[in-house]
Amino acid sequence: MAAAMHDRAQRTTRRAGSRRAGRFVKNTAALALLLAGCTSIGTHDPRVRSTVDFGPPDAVSLCLYLDDGVSEERARGLVEEAWSTEAPLYGLRVKVTGVTRWHRPAFTMDGILEALSREPLRPGCDRVLALLGRHVGDFIWGLLPLPEALGAVDDDTLTHAYAVITRVTINQIFLSPRNVVRHELYHMLGCPEHFDMEGCYRQIAALKRWKLAHQSEFFPAWDSVKQEMLVSRESVNARLNSSGP
């Protein structure tokens, strides 16, 4: 589970380091390159999932930020493909409600997340996902036997994430754009930790219940640092602003 190992290392460092992006743990390189396969949040457990009441069908409104060279058609198709098998499990669609052109601002994960987290949740957007092409630095990095962050999410709200969807490095032999997008969608639906599908199921169900009970048009988010629900776009934006560098 290379993506999971990469992302877990990133999340652990973010909590101890900078508030959104942190530093990438480079000593996972050898292990990461040996790992392949699962790039969702963990291994599904149908028995446990069957005990969780996910309530009636609902949807999360996703706004896409597209880098140069990423077409809207491809972006919409990739999100649909990434979530098509997961949506029926939870009665939860991911609905693309907006598309914004957004030039990749940096080479590093830290720089990308810092810039992305300055983008507020706008009306009609529950989550923001940036789909990125390649930076010139990626080509140099790809020549070295080192891991890379193909995707990441902010810890403070789990609402802003990115995925690199243009293939160029050896890491993407194992980690397809579809799998990386699916991985980040799970994080944005309130699942901050890996290998805890029971917790993930219950978190998704809890967010759905709150939205239904309060007849809200906003799908609530989860602050994985303060361990609390964020129930409006205003609260998400305030949280991001309050935890600036």
C-alpha positions as CSV (number, residue, x, y, z in Angstrom):
1,M,0.0,0.0,0.0
2,A,2.5,2.5,-1.2
3,A,0.1,5.5,-1.2
4,A,-1.1,4.7,2.3
5,M,2.5,4.4,3.5
6,H,3.5,7.7,1.8
7,D,0.4,9.5,3.1
8,R,0.7,8.2,6.7
9,A,4.3,9.4,6.9
10,Q,3.2,12.8,5.6
11,R,0.3,13.0,8.1
12,T,2.5,12.0,11.1
13,T,5.1,14.6,10.2
14,R,2.5,17.3,9.6
15,R,1.3,17.0,13.1
16,A,4.8,17.4,14.5
17,G,5.9,20.0,11.9
18,S,4.2,22.6,9.8
19,R,0.5,23.0,10.2
20,R,-0.7,21.9,6.8
21,A,1.9,20.2,4.7
22,G,4.9,19.1,6.8
23,R,7.9,17.3,5.5
24,F,8.0,14.2,3.4
25,V,9.8,11.3,5.2
26,K,12.3,10.2,2.6
27,N,13.6,7.1,4.4
28,T,10.4,5.2,3.3
29,A,11.8,5.0,-0.2
30,A,13.0,1.4,-0.3
31,L,9.9,0.1,1.4
32,A,7.5,2.2,-0.7
33,L,9.0,1.0,-4.0
34,L,8.4,-2.6,-2.9
35,L,4.8,-2.1,-2.0
36,A,2.0,-2.1,-4.5
37,G,-1.7,-2.7,-4.7
38,C,-4.1,-1.2,-2.2
39,T,-4.4,2.6,-2.5
40,S,-7.7,3.1,-0.8
41,I,-7.8,3.8,2.9
42,G,-7.5,0.1,3.8
43,T,-9.0,-3.3,3.2
44,H,-12.8,-3.4,3.1
45,D,-14.6,-5.5,5.7
46,P,-18.1,-6.4,4.4
47,R,-19.1,-7.9,7.7
48,V,-18.3,-4.8,9.7
49,R,-19.7,-2.5,7.0
50,S,-23.0,-4.4,7.1
51,T,-23.5,-3.4,10.8
52,V,-23.3,0.3,10.0
53,D,-26.4,2.3,9.0
54,F,-25.4,4.8,6.3
55,G,-28.9,6.2,6.0
56,P,-30.5,7.3,2.7
57,P,-28.6,8.2,-0.4
58,D,-26.8,11.6,-0.4
59,A,-24.0,13.4,-2.2
60,V,-20.9,15.4,-1.5
61,S,-20.3,18.5,-3.7
62,L,-16.8,18.5,-5.1
63,C,-15.1,21.4,-6.8
64,L,-12.2,20.6,-9.0
65,Y,-9.1,22.8,-9.5
66,L,-7.5,21.8,-12.7
67,D,-3.8,22.3,-13.6
68,D,-2.6,23.3,-17.1
69,G,-3.2,20.5,-19.5
70,V,-5.8,18.7,-17.5
71,S,-9.1,18.7,-19.4
72,E,-12.4,19.0,-17.7
73,E,-13.7,15.9,-19.5
74,R,-10.8,13.8,-18.2
75,A,-11.1,15.2,-14.7
76,R,-14.8,14.5,-14.4
77,G,-14.3,11.0,-15.8
78,L,-11.4,10.3,-13.4
79,V,-13.5,11.3,-10.3
80,E,-16.4,9.2,-11.6
81,E,-14.2,6.2,-12.2
82,A,-12.4,6.5,-8.9
83,W,-15.6,6.6,-6.8
84,S,-18.0,4.4,-8.9
85,T,-17.4,1.2,-6.9
86,E,-17.4,3.0,-3.5
87,A,-20.6,5.1,-3.9
88,P,-23.0,2.2,-3.6
89,L,-21.3,0.9,-0.4
90,Y,-22.3,4.1,1.5
91,G,-25.1,5.5,-0.5
92,L,-22.9,8.5,-1.1
93,R,-22.1,10.1,-4.5
94,V,-19.3,12.5,-5.2
95,K,-20.9,15.2,-7.4
96,V,-18.6,17.6,-9.3
97,T,-20.3,21.0,-9.0
98,G,-17.6,23.4,-10.1
99,V,-14.4,23.5,-12.1
100,T,-11.7,26.2,-11.7
101,R,-8.4,26.5,-13.7
102,W,-5.5,26.5,-11.2
103,H,-1.9,26.5,-12.2
104,R,0.2,24.1,-10.0
105,P,1.9,26.5,-7.6
106,A,4.9,24.5,-6.4
107,F,7.0,21.4,-6.8
108,T,6.8,20.1,-3.2
109,M,3.8,18.8,-1.3
110,D,4.2,21.5,1.3
111,G,4.0,24.3,-1.3
112,I,1.1,22.8,-3.1
113,L,-1.0,22.3,0.1
114,E,-0.1,25.7,1.5
115,A,-1.4,27.4,-1.7
116,L,-4.5,25.1,-2.0
117,S,-5.5,25.7,1.6
118,R,-5.7,29.4,0.9
119,E,-8.6,28.7,-1.5
120,P,-11.8,29.1,0.5
121,L,-14.8,26.8,0.2
122,R,-17.1,28.7,-2.0
123,P,-20.9,28.3,-2.2
124,G,-21.8,25.0,-3.7
125,C,-18.5,23.4,-2.8
126,D,-18.2,20.9,0.1
127,R,-14.6,19.8,-0.9
128,V,-11.8,21.0,-3.1
129,L,-9.7,18.6,-5.1
130,A,-6.8,19.8,-7.3
131,L,-5.9,17.5,-10.2
132,L,-2.3,18.3,-11.2
133,G,0.1,17.8,-14.0
134,R,3.8,17.6,-13.7
135,H,6.4,20.1,-12.5
136,V,9.9,20.3,-14.1
137,G,11.3,19.1,-10.7
138,D,9.2,15.9,-11.0
139,F,11.2,14.7,-14.0
140,I,14.5,15.1,-12.1
141,W,13.0,13.5,-9.0
142,G,11.7,10.6,-11.2
143,L,15.2,9.7,-12.2
144,L,16.1,8.9,-8.6
145,P,14.9,5.8,-6.6
146,L,12.9,8.0,-4.2
147,P,9.2,8.1,-3.2
148,E,7.0,11.0,-4.0
149,A,3.8,12.5,-2.7
150,L,1.3,11.8,-5.5
151,G,-1.5,13.2,-3.3
152,A,-2.1,14.8,0.1
153,V,-4.9,16.4,2.1
154,D,-4.8,19.2,4.7
155,D,-5.1,17.9,8.3
156,D,-7.0,20.8,9.7
157,T,-10.3,20.2,7.8
158,L,-9.8,17.3,5.4
159,T,-11.5,19.4,2.8
160,H,-8.6,20.4,0.5
161,A,-6.6,17.7,-1.3
162,Y,-4.6,17.3,-4.5
163,A,-3.7,14.3,-6.7
164,V,-1.0,14.2,-9.4
165,I,-2.6,12.5,-12.4
166,T,0.0,12.8,-15.1
167,R,2.2,9.8,-15.3
168,V,6.0,10.2,-15.4
169,T,7.7,8.4,-12.5
170,I,8.2,4.8,-11.5
171,N,5.9,5.3,-8.5
172,Q,2.9,5.4,-10.8
173,I,3.6,1.9,-12.1
174,F,1.9,0.9,-8.9
175,L,-0.2,4.0,-8.1
176,S,-2.6,4.9,-10.9
177,P,-4.3,8.3,-11.0
178,R,-7.6,6.6,-10.3
179,N,-6.3,5.0,-7.1
180,V,-4.7,8.2,-5.9
181,V,-7.9,10.1,-6.4
182,R,-9.9,7.5,-4.6
183,H,-7.4,7.6,-1.7
184,E,-7.8,11.3,-1.3
185,L,-11.6,11.2,-1.6
186,Y,-11.7,8.8,1.4
187,H,-9.6,11.3,3.4
188,M,-11.9,14.1,2.4
189,L,-14.9,12.1,3.6
190,G,-13.6,12.1,7.1
191,C,-11.2,9.1,7.2
192,P,-7.9,10.5,8.4
193,E,-6.2,7.2,9.4
194,H,-5.3,4.2,7.4
195,F,-6.0,0.5,8.1
196,D,-9.1,1.4,10.2
197,M,-12.0,0.7,7.9
198,E,-14.4,0.3,10.8
199,G,-13.6,3.8,12.0
200,C,-13.9,5.1,8.4
201,Y,-17.3,3.5,8.0
202,R,-18.6,5.0,11.2
203,Q,-17.2,8.4,10.4
204,I,-18.8,8.5,7.0
205,A,-22.1,7.4,8.6
206,A,-21.8,10.1,11.3
207,L,-21.2,12.9,8.8
208,K,-24.2,11.7,6.7
209,R,-26.4,11.5,9.8
210,W,-25.5,15.1,10.9
211,K,-26.3,16.4,7.4
212,L,-29.7,14.6,7.3
213,A,-30.7,15.5,10.9
214,H,-29.9,19.2,10.3
215,Q,-31.3,19.3,6.8
216,S,-28.0,21.0,5.8
217,E,-27.0,21.6,2.2
218,F,-23.3,21.3,3.3
219,F,-21.7,17.9,3.9
220,P,-19.8,18.4,7.2
221,A,-16.1,18.0,7.4
222,W,-13.8,16.6,10.1
223,D,-10.9,18.4,11.8
224,S,-8.4,15.6,12.4
225,V,-6.2,17.8,14.6
226,K,-8.9,19.0,17.0
227,Q,-11.0,15.9,16.5
228,E,-14.3,17.8,15.9
229,M,-16.9,18.3,13.2
230,L,-16.9,21.4,11.0
231,V,-20.5,21.9,10.1
232,S,-20.4,24.9,7.7
233,R,-18.2,26.4,4.9
234,E,-17.7,29.3,7.2
235,S,-16.3,27.1,10.0
236,V,-14.0,25.4,7.5
237,N,-12.7,28.6,6.1
238,A,-12.2,30.1,9.6
239,R,-10.3,27.0,10.7
240,L,-8.0,27.2,7.7
241,N,-7.4,30.9,8.2
242,S,-6.7,30.5,12.0
243,S,-4.0,27.9,11.4
244,G,-2.0,29.7,8.9
245,P,1.8,29.5,8.9
